[in-house]
Amino acid sequence: MLYFTYIIESSKSGKWYYGHTDNTERRLWEHNSGQNISTRNKGPWKMIFLWSFETELEAIRFELKLKKLKNKEYIKKKYPEFFLKN
């Protein structure tokens, strides 16, 4: 099983949300259907970044690293290959 660190972006505000999951389709649906308190009523959300990991711990650690950076431009320049082409 693979685990993913992801970034979703609000089409409404442009804000980013960082997370990890083992099922990206289900997780995006949960964000867009109001099942996550942090993202409820702030969407619609689209997946813009996806990086796969062998273990959940690796995905969690990278998610925390991205959250600490809090710099969209740096993240875009440092990890361009993981941004999805929409």
PyMOL CGO cylinders between C-alpha atoms (Angstrom):
from pymol import cmd
from pymol.cgo import CYLINDER

trace = [
    CYLINDER, 0.00, 0.00, 0.00, 1.20, 3.49, -0.79, 0.3, 1, 1, 1, 1, 1, 1,
    CYLINDER, 1.20, 3.49, -0.79, 0.64, 6.59, 1.29, 0.3, 1, 1, 1, 1, 1, 1,
    CYLINDER, 0.64, 6.59, 1.29, 0.50, 10.11, -0.06, 0.3, 1, 1, 1, 1, 1, 1,
    CYLINDER, 0.50, 10.11, -0.06, 1.25, 13.60, 1.12, 0.3, 1, 1, 1, 1, 1, 1,
    CYLINDER, 1.25, 13.60, 1.12, -1.03, 15.98, -0.71, 0.3, 1, 1, 1, 1, 1, 1,
    CYLINDER, -1.03, 15.98, -0.71, -1.87, 19.63, -1.06, 0.3, 1, 1, 1, 1, 1, 1,
    CYLINDER, -1.87, 19.63, -1.06, -5.34, 20.77, -2.02, 0.3, 1, 1, 1, 1, 1, 1,
    CYLINDER, -5.34, 20.77, -2.02, -6.18, 24.31, -3.06, 0.3, 1, 1, 1, 1, 1, 1,
    CYLINDER, -6.18, 24.31, -3.06, -9.42, 26.17, -2.49, 0.3, 1, 1, 1, 1, 1, 1,
    CYLINDER, -9.42, 26.17, -2.49, -10.93, 27.46, -5.72, 0.3, 1, 1, 1, 1, 1, 1,
    CYLINDER, -10.93, 27.46, -5.72, -12.67, 30.08, -3.58, 0.3, 1, 1, 1, 1, 1, 1,
    CYLINDER, -12.67, 30.08, -3.58, -9.73, 31.61, -1.70, 0.3, 1, 1, 1, 1, 1, 1,
    CYLINDER, -9.73, 31.61, -1.70, -6.57, 30.06, -3.15, 0.3, 1, 1, 1, 1, 1, 1,
    CYLINDER, -6.57, 30.06, -3.15, -5.60, 28.77, 0.30, 0.3, 1, 1, 1, 1, 1, 1,
    CYLINDER, -5.60, 28.77, 0.30, -3.73, 25.49, 0.59, 0.3, 1, 1, 1, 1, 1, 1,
    CYLINDER, -3.73, 25.49, 0.59, -4.45, 22.56, 2.89, 0.3, 1, 1, 1, 1, 1, 1,
    CYLINDER, -4.45, 22.56, 2.89, -1.78, 19.93, 3.57, 0.3, 1, 1, 1, 1, 1, 1,
    CYLINDER, -1.78, 19.93, 3.57, -2.57, 16.32, 4.42, 0.3, 1, 1, 1, 1, 1, 1,
    CYLINDER, -2.57, 16.32, 4.42, -1.73, 12.66, 4.03, 0.3, 1, 1, 1, 1, 1, 1,
    CYLINDER, -1.73, 12.66, 4.03, -3.84, 9.67, 3.05, 0.3, 1, 1, 1, 1, 1, 1,
    CYLINDER, -3.84, 9.67, 3.05, -3.82, 6.20, 1.56, 0.3, 1, 1, 1, 1, 1, 1,
    CYLINDER, -3.82, 6.20, 1.56, -6.78, 7.01, -0.73, 0.3, 1, 1, 1, 1, 1, 1,
    CYLINDER, -6.78, 7.01, -0.73, -6.57, 10.35, -2.55, 0.3, 1, 1, 1, 1, 1, 1,
    CYLINDER, -6.57, 10.35, -2.55, -9.96, 10.16, -4.29, 0.3, 1, 1, 1, 1, 1, 1,
    CYLINDER, -9.96, 10.16, -4.29, -11.81, 9.42, -1.05, 0.3, 1, 1, 1, 1, 1, 1,
    CYLINDER, -11.81, 9.42, -1.05, -9.90, 12.12, 0.82, 0.3, 1, 1, 1, 1, 1, 1,
    CYLINDER, -9.90, 12.12, 0.82, -10.64, 14.81, -1.76, 0.3, 1, 1, 1, 1, 1, 1,
    CYLINDER, -10.64, 14.81, -1.76, -14.31, 13.80, -1.69, 0.3, 1, 1, 1, 1, 1, 1,
    CYLINDER, -14.31, 13.80, -1.69, -14.29, 14.14, 2.12, 0.3, 1, 1, 1, 1, 1, 1,
    CYLINDER, -14.29, 14.14, 2.12, -12.85, 17.66, 1.86, 0.3, 1, 1, 1, 1, 1, 1,
    CYLINDER, -12.85, 17.66, 1.86, -15.37, 18.71, -0.79, 0.3, 1, 1, 1, 1, 1, 1,
    CYLINDER, -15.37, 18.71, -0.79, -18.37, 17.17, 0.99, 0.3, 1, 1, 1, 1, 1, 1,
    CYLINDER, -18.37, 17.17, 0.99, -17.76, 19.02, 4.27, 0.3, 1, 1, 1, 1, 1, 1,
    CYLINDER, -17.76, 19.02, 4.27, -16.54, 16.03, 6.30, 0.3, 1, 1, 1, 1, 1, 1,
    CYLINDER, -16.54, 16.03, 6.30, -13.35, 17.82, 7.38, 0.3, 1, 1, 1, 1, 1, 1,
    CYLINDER, -13.35, 17.82, 7.38, -13.87, 20.69, 9.84, 0.3, 1, 1, 1, 1, 1, 1,
    CYLINDER, -13.87, 20.69, 9.84, -10.75, 22.55, 8.67, 0.3, 1, 1, 1, 1, 1, 1,
    CYLINDER, -10.75, 22.55, 8.67, -11.88, 22.69, 5.04, 0.3, 1, 1, 1, 1, 1, 1,
    CYLINDER, -11.88, 22.69, 5.04, -15.67, 22.78, 5.44, 0.3, 1, 1, 1, 1, 1, 1,
    CYLINDER, -15.67, 22.78, 5.44, -17.38, 25.61, 3.49, 0.3, 1, 1, 1, 1, 1, 1,
    CYLINDER, -17.38, 25.61, 3.49, -14.03, 26.79, 2.12, 0.3, 1, 1, 1, 1, 1, 1,
    CYLINDER, -14.03, 26.79, 2.12, -13.99, 24.87, -1.16, 0.3, 1, 1, 1, 1, 1, 1,
    CYLINDER, -13.99, 24.87, -1.16, -14.43, 23.59, -3.70, 0.3, 1, 1, 1, 1, 1, 1,
    CYLINDER, -14.43, 23.59, -3.70, -11.01, 21.99, -3.35, 0.3, 1, 1, 1, 1, 1, 1,
    CYLINDER, -11.01, 21.99, -3.35, -8.77, 20.57, -6.05, 0.3, 1, 1, 1, 1, 1, 1,
    CYLINDER, -8.77, 20.57, -6.05, -5.74, 18.33, -5.65, 0.3, 1, 1, 1, 1, 1, 1,
    CYLINDER, -5.74, 18.33, -5.65, -2.63, 20.21, -6.79, 0.3, 1, 1, 1, 1, 1, 1,
    CYLINDER, -2.63, 20.21, -6.79, 0.26, 18.22, -5.26, 0.3, 1, 1, 1, 1, 1, 1,
    CYLINDER, 0.26, 18.22, -5.26, 0.83, 14.52, -4.70, 0.3, 1, 1, 1, 1, 1, 1,
    CYLINDER, 0.83, 14.52, -4.70, 3.90, 12.61, -3.47, 0.3, 1, 1, 1, 1, 1, 1,
    CYLINDER, 3.90, 12.61, -3.47, 3.78, 8.89, -2.73, 0.3, 1, 1, 1, 1, 1, 1,
    CYLINDER, 3.78, 8.89, -2.73, 5.62, 7.14, 0.10, 0.3, 1, 1, 1, 1, 1, 1,
    CYLINDER, 5.62, 7.14, 0.10, 6.14, 3.53, 1.13, 0.3, 1, 1, 1, 1, 1, 1,
    CYLINDER, 6.14, 3.53, 1.13, 5.07, 4.12, 4.74, 0.3, 1, 1, 1, 1, 1, 1,
    CYLINDER, 5.07, 4.12, 4.74, 2.50, 6.27, 6.49, 0.3, 1, 1, 1, 1, 1, 1,
    CYLINDER, 2.50, 6.27, 6.49, 5.19, 7.66, 8.78, 0.3, 1, 1, 1, 1, 1, 1,
    CYLINDER, 5.19, 7.66, 8.78, 7.15, 9.02, 5.80, 0.3, 1, 1, 1, 1, 1, 1,
    CYLINDER, 7.15, 9.02, 5.80, 3.99, 10.70, 4.46, 0.3, 1, 1, 1, 1, 1, 1,
    CYLINDER, 3.99, 10.70, 4.46, 3.23, 12.23, 7.86, 0.3, 1, 1, 1, 1, 1, 1,
    CYLINDER, 3.23, 12.23, 7.86, 6.78, 13.52, 8.27, 0.3, 1, 1, 1, 1, 1, 1,
    CYLINDER, 6.78, 13.52, 8.27, 6.74, 15.17, 4.86, 0.3, 1, 1, 1, 1, 1, 1,
    CYLINDER, 6.74, 15.17, 4.86, 3.30, 16.69, 5.52, 0.3, 1, 1, 1, 1, 1, 1,
    CYLINDER, 3.30, 16.69, 5.52, 4.67, 18.23, 8.73, 0.3, 1, 1, 1, 1, 1, 1,
    CYLINDER, 4.67, 18.23, 8.73, 7.70, 19.54, 6.84, 0.3, 1, 1, 1, 1, 1, 1,
    CYLINDER, 7.70, 19.54, 6.84, 5.45, 21.29, 4.31, 0.3, 1, 1, 1, 1, 1, 1,
    CYLINDER, 5.45, 21.29, 4.31, 3.29, 22.75, 7.08, 0.3, 1, 1, 1, 1, 1, 1,
    CYLINDER, 3.29, 22.75, 7.08, 6.37, 24.21, 8.77, 0.3, 1, 1, 1, 1, 1, 1,
    CYLINDER, 6.37, 24.21, 8.77, 7.58, 25.79, 5.51, 0.3, 1, 1, 1, 1, 1, 1,
    CYLINDER, 7.58, 25.79, 5.51, 4.33, 27.75, 4.97, 0.3, 1, 1, 1, 1, 1, 1,
    CYLINDER, 4.33, 27.75, 4.97, 5.83, 29.25, 1.82, 0.3, 1, 1, 1, 1, 1, 1,
    CYLINDER, 5.83, 29.25, 1.82, 3.94, 28.46, -1.40, 0.3, 1, 1, 1, 1, 1, 1,
    CYLINDER, 3.94, 28.46, -1.40, 6.57, 29.86, -3.74, 0.3, 1, 1, 1, 1, 1, 1,
    CYLINDER, 6.57, 29.86, -3.74, 9.40, 27.94, -2.07, 0.3, 1, 1, 1, 1, 1, 1,
    CYLINDER, 9.40, 27.94, -2.07, 7.40, 24.70, -2.18, 0.3, 1, 1, 1, 1, 1, 1,
    CYLINDER, 7.40, 24.70, -2.18, 6.60, 25.26, -5.87, 0.3, 1, 1, 1, 1, 1, 1,
    CYLINDER, 6.60, 25.26, -5.87, 10.29, 25.81, -6.68, 0.3, 1, 1, 1, 1, 1, 1,
    CYLINDER, 10.29, 25.81, -6.68, 11.66, 23.03, -4.45, 0.3, 1, 1, 1, 1, 1, 1,
    CYLINDER, 11.66, 23.03, -4.45, 9.19, 20.28, -5.49, 0.3, 1, 1, 1, 1, 1, 1,
    CYLINDER, 9.19, 20.28, -5.49, 7.86, 21.17, -8.96, 0.3, 1, 1, 1, 1, 1, 1,
    CYLINDER, 7.86, 21.17, -8.96, 7.71, 17.54, -10.15, 0.3, 1, 1, 1, 1, 1, 1,
    CYLINDER, 7.71, 17.54, -10.15, 5.00, 16.69, -7.59, 0.3, 1, 1, 1, 1, 1, 1,
    CYLINDER, 5.00, 16.69, -7.59, 2.56, 19.39, -8.66, 0.3, 1, 1, 1, 1, 1, 1,
    CYLINDER, 2.56, 19.39, -8.66, -0.25, 18.01, -10.78, 0.3, 1, 1, 1, 1, 1, 1,
    CYLINDER, -0.25, 18.01, -10.78, -0.86, 19.47, -14.20, 0.3, 1, 1, 1, 1, 1, 1,
    CYLINDER, -0.86, 19.47, -14.20, -4.50, 20.56, -14.15, 0.3, 1, 1, 1, 1, 1, 1,
]
cmd.load_cgo(trace, "trace")
